[in-house]
Amino acid sequence: MNNTLKQIRNALGYGGVYLGGQVAGGLGVGMMVSYYMALKYRRPDIMKDPEMVALYQDTVMNSLGLLVCVAAVATLVMLFLIFKLRHKKMSESINAVKVSPKKIALGAAIGIVSLFALCGILEVLPLSDSIVSSYNEASEGLFTQNVVLAILGNAIAAPVVEEVIFRGLIFDRLRKGMPVVPAMIISSILFGLAHGQILWICYASVLGMVLCYVFYKTGSIYTSIAMHLALNLTSTVFSYTGVDASSTVVIVLGGIGIVALVALLALLNKISKEETSDVEVSVVKV
């Protein structure tokens, strides 16, 4: 019981670091935008003008990729300092274990088919207009900003820092104090809650379970990063290239995605078992 409470406390602590990074990112970008507007418009009362306030808000919304990058850097710097003070290697603490290119590729493939599966599921769900409207409003800034910022923030910085926090630290600490499945569920719910909007919370929680499974079966943060990065990058590319498919096509691709996801997860499980058996055989021979 003491160990369980200790690991929960550790996991929540790392969650706090993540929140701190998000706050730092928001404040940092907010200050940069304020400074930029002050230099450009040279008005001391700029934040008292409703039009200028609206322009400020739009500029921040179109800089979400930059915000994510700043938040990611702030989070990783805080983690580095924490492990430095504890005289621990950050790479070891987050399970940055080298894995084969085959597992990296498999993780990326799982990410892509997970996106198709998710889109198909969302297409058939009877979502209310209010939920859809809330989702569209929350997503607005993600795909209207500069494409380079979107790729850097949405497709690279976010996957890296979220995997380090939610799989490399929170899930890993929780599974040291409780069975794997509850650790997966708790860390995935926390991952979902970090996304804010109700629809994001739901599907991020489900994806969190898959990410935990990939991390758990490979024992390396690199494979879950590959999955997360591939998923976000594919989503970003589709959004910016204007790919528009009919409901029927989305549902069919979703069905294919679900079948492919199950098959790839089974393949990952098989590969992991074979590698474990090979290691055991090598130990016996030695």
C-alpha positions as MATLAB code, in Angstrom:
seq = 'MNNTLKQIRNALGYGGVYLGGQVAGGLGVGMMVSYYMALKYRRPDIMKDPEMVALYQDTVMNSLGLLVCVAAVATLVMLFLIFKLRHKKMSESINAVKVSPKKIALGAAIGIVSLFALCGILEVLPLSDSIVSSYNEASEGLFTQNVVLAILGNAIAAPVVEEVIFRGLIFDRLRKGMPVVPAMIISSILFGLAHGQILWICYASVLGMVLCYVFYKTGSIYTSIAMHLALNLTSTVFSYTGVDASSTVVIVLGGIGIVALVALLALLNKISKEETSDVEVSVVKV';
ca = [
       0.000    0.000    0.000;
       2.814    2.418    0.873;
       4.500    1.750   -2.471;
       1.213    2.258   -4.336;
       0.634    5.633   -2.672;
       4.239    6.599   -3.333;
       3.969    5.804   -7.049;
       0.625    7.626   -7.323;
       2.216   10.648   -5.684;
       5.145   10.449   -8.101;
       2.794   10.169  -11.081;
       0.742   13.170   -9.943;
       3.948   15.114   -9.420;
       4.968   14.561  -13.032;
       1.464   15.566  -14.060;
       2.075   18.799  -12.188;
       5.285   19.344  -14.136;
       3.301   18.941  -17.373;
       0.724   21.502  -16.233;
       3.536   23.843  -15.244;
       4.978   23.535  -18.727;
       1.606   24.350  -20.284;
       1.282   27.454  -18.119;
       4.820   28.507  -19.031;
       4.033   28.023  -22.717;
       0.864   30.085  -22.500;
       2.543   32.893  -20.586;
       5.576   32.842  -22.861;
       3.604   33.082  -26.101;
       1.214   35.613  -24.569;
       4.129   37.845  -23.644;
       5.732   37.453  -27.070;
       2.496   38.395  -28.844;
       1.965   41.373  -26.508;
       5.501   42.618  -27.132;
       5.113   42.144  -30.896;
       1.843   44.101  -30.973;
       3.243   46.850  -28.752;
       6.164   47.318  -31.163;
       3.972   47.138  -34.254;
       1.138   49.458  -33.205;
       3.033   51.635  -30.689;
       0.010   52.231  -28.482;
       0.251   52.238  -24.667;
      -3.472   51.421  -24.268;
      -3.467   48.584  -26.780;
      -5.133   46.048  -24.444;
      -7.967   48.491  -23.652;
      -9.163   48.596  -27.248;
     -11.709   45.790  -27.966;
     -10.486   45.481  -31.554;
      -6.896   45.134  -30.407;
      -7.905   42.575  -27.778;
      -9.701   40.550  -30.475;
      -6.609   40.807  -32.697;
      -4.419   39.684  -29.800;
      -6.635   36.647  -29.193;
      -6.614   35.730  -32.889;
      -2.826   36.057  -33.022;
      -2.437   33.774  -30.006;
      -4.851   31.240  -31.525;
      -2.826   31.247  -34.739;
       0.338   30.664  -32.724;
      -0.761   27.474  -30.967;
       2.079   25.514  -32.557;
       4.558   27.968  -31.075;
       2.795   27.720  -27.712;
       3.062   23.923  -27.790;
       6.767   24.121  -28.656;
       7.497   26.580  -25.842;
       5.496   24.463  -23.391;
       7.319   21.310  -24.499;
      10.741   22.909  -24.058;
       9.754   24.282  -20.648;
       8.494   20.862  -19.537;
      11.589   19.002  -20.720;
      13.900   21.568  -19.110;
      12.064   21.206  -15.788;
      12.317   17.413  -15.999;
      16.010   17.614  -16.838;
      16.642   19.810  -13.795;
      14.573   17.521  -11.546;
      16.542   14.425  -12.549;
      19.809   16.365  -12.393;
      19.076   17.342   -8.786;
      18.226   13.718   -8.001;
      21.464   12.545   -9.641;
      19.522   10.337  -12.045;
      19.761    9.944  -15.796;
      16.651   11.311  -17.473;
      16.962    8.862  -20.368;
      16.827    5.895  -17.997;
      13.995    7.384  -15.944;
      11.742    7.816  -19.001;
      12.645    4.425  -20.514;
      14.473    5.826  -23.532;
      15.590    2.317  -24.451;
      16.961    1.578  -27.904;
      14.698   -0.682  -29.965;
      14.866   -2.199  -33.435;
      13.760   -0.170  -36.495;
      11.114   -2.858  -37.007;
       9.406   -1.906  -33.746;
       9.666    1.810  -34.537;
       8.044    1.210  -37.928;
       5.385   -0.961  -36.326;
       4.639    1.755  -33.783;
       4.264    4.326  -36.578;
       1.953    2.000  -38.526;
      -0.197    1.493  -35.425;
      -0.483    5.278  -35.111;
      -1.695    5.705  -38.704;
      -4.309    2.924  -38.583;
      -5.447    4.201  -35.167;
      -6.287    7.527  -36.825;
      -8.399    5.808  -39.505;
     -10.123    3.665  -36.868;
     -10.843    6.729  -34.741;
     -12.275    8.732  -37.663;
     -14.539    5.834  -38.602;
     -15.825    5.477  -35.040;
     -16.489    9.219  -34.702;
     -18.359    9.166  -38.001;
     -20.926    6.621  -36.777;
     -21.385    8.025  -33.274;
     -24.626   10.013  -32.762;
     -22.890   13.161  -31.560;
     -25.005   16.161  -30.576;
     -24.659   19.474  -32.419;
     -23.324   21.146  -29.278;
     -20.491   18.613  -28.929;
     -19.579   18.905  -32.610;
     -19.686   22.703  -32.408;
     -17.488   22.680  -29.305;
     -15.037   20.332  -31.013;
     -14.842   22.468  -34.164;
     -14.318   25.617  -32.087;
     -11.538   24.000  -30.049;
      -9.872   22.659  -33.211;
     -10.082   25.940  -35.105;
      -6.681   27.282  -34.120;
      -4.872   23.984  -34.685;
      -5.252   23.946  -38.455;
      -5.516   27.637  -39.364;
      -2.020   28.535  -38.189;
       1.152   28.454  -40.258;
       1.738   24.895  -41.502;
       5.329   24.855  -40.229;
       4.168   25.810  -36.724;
       1.450   23.169  -36.928;
       3.932   20.433  -37.828;
       6.487   21.536  -35.224;
       3.879   21.874  -32.485;
       1.110   19.368  -33.218;
       3.115   16.653  -34.946;
       6.508   16.776  -33.200;
       6.665   18.696  -29.911;
       3.311   17.518  -28.508;
       3.862   13.775  -29.161;
       7.359   13.846  -27.684;
       6.552   15.665  -24.450;
       3.218   13.887  -23.936;
       4.825   10.464  -24.313;
       7.630   11.387  -21.944;
       5.122   12.544  -19.321;
       2.148   10.221  -19.707;
       3.810    6.955  -20.738;
       7.467    7.322  -19.791;
       6.753    8.732  -16.334;
       3.110    8.603  -15.204;
       2.171    5.163  -16.581;
       5.577    3.716  -15.756;
       5.385    4.928  -12.151;
       1.798    3.760  -11.687;
       2.557    0.241  -12.945;
       5.281   -0.044  -10.331;
       2.659    0.398   -7.624;
      -0.360   -1.429   -9.084;
      -1.354   -3.982  -11.769;
      -0.712   -2.946  -15.373;
      -4.344   -2.589  -16.485;
      -5.398   -0.117  -13.753;
      -2.184    1.816  -14.419;
      -3.104    1.969  -18.111;
      -6.630    3.153  -17.372;
      -5.627    5.839  -14.860;
      -2.784    7.253  -16.955;
      -4.966    7.230  -20.086;
      -7.775    9.111  -18.332;
      -5.251   11.699  -17.127;
      -3.942   11.926  -20.697;
      -7.478   12.478  -21.951;
      -8.266   15.134  -19.338;
      -5.154   17.042  -20.391;
      -6.830   17.665  -23.768;
      -9.702   19.704  -22.281;
     -12.527   19.456  -24.832;
     -15.026   16.647  -24.142;
     -14.570   14.832  -27.472;
     -10.787   15.130  -27.227;
     -10.938   13.757  -23.681;
     -12.863   10.687  -24.826;
     -10.774    9.691  -27.822;
      -7.466   10.718  -26.247;
      -8.266    8.403  -23.330;
      -8.879    5.512  -25.741;
      -5.735    6.290  -27.724;
      -3.877    6.545  -24.424;
      -4.687    2.879  -23.776;
      -3.193    1.882  -27.126;
      -0.121    4.034  -26.506;
       0.323    2.430  -23.072;
       0.076   -1.031  -24.638;
       2.711   -0.194  -27.267;
       4.999    1.272  -24.605;
       4.456   -1.672  -22.257;
       5.069   -4.351  -24.890;
       8.255   -2.763  -26.236;
       9.582   -1.306  -22.986;
      10.688    1.831  -24.810;
       9.373    5.373  -25.060;
      10.620    5.513  -28.658;
       7.898    3.205  -29.980;
       5.029    5.112  -28.361;
       6.560    8.384  -29.609;
       6.685    6.884  -33.120;
       3.020    5.919  -32.875;
       1.915    9.293  -31.493;
       4.039   11.256  -33.962;
       2.748    9.266  -36.962;
      -0.861    9.735  -35.858;
      -0.560   13.491  -35.313;
       1.514   14.039  -38.455;
      -0.974   12.142  -40.625;
      -3.866   14.089  -39.125;
      -2.059   17.397  -39.710;
      -1.180   16.539  -43.328;
      -4.774   15.531  -44.094;
      -6.097   18.741  -42.539;
      -3.765   21.028  -44.484;
      -4.097   19.242  -47.827;
      -7.872   19.544  -47.694;
      -8.598   15.832  -47.990;
     -12.373   15.472  -47.932;
     -13.995   12.050  -48.019;
     -17.647   11.030  -47.939;
     -19.162    9.551  -44.804;
     -19.260    6.093  -46.428;
     -15.548    6.210  -47.310;
     -14.634    7.350  -43.783;
     -16.661    4.517  -42.243;
     -15.165    1.897  -44.580;
     -11.629    3.145  -43.916;
     -12.475    3.168  -40.224;
     -13.473   -0.486  -40.373;
     -10.269   -1.355  -42.208;
      -8.363    0.673  -39.628;
      -9.894   -1.255  -36.728;
      -9.034   -4.624  -38.305;
      -5.517   -3.424  -39.127;
      -5.059   -2.057  -35.605;
      -6.008   -5.373  -33.993;
      -3.694   -7.236  -36.386;
      -0.738   -4.906  -35.769;
      -1.173   -5.037  -31.984;
      -1.235   -8.838  -32.193;
       1.925   -8.728  -34.309;
       3.596   -6.441  -31.773;
       2.658   -8.841  -28.993;
       4.079  -11.763  -30.965;
       7.353   -9.964  -31.713;
       7.739   -8.942  -28.070;
       7.176  -12.516  -26.887;
       9.690  -13.890  -29.406;
      12.333  -11.381  -28.339;
      11.711  -12.198  -24.678;
      12.105  -15.900  -25.433;
      15.342  -15.237  -27.331;
      16.729  -13.299  -24.359;
      15.786  -16.123  -21.963;
      17.466  -18.703  -24.220;
      20.622  -16.566  -24.402;
      20.722  -16.284  -20.599;
      20.383  -20.044  -20.235;
      23.215  -20.651  -22.713;
      25.490  -18.253  -20.857;
];
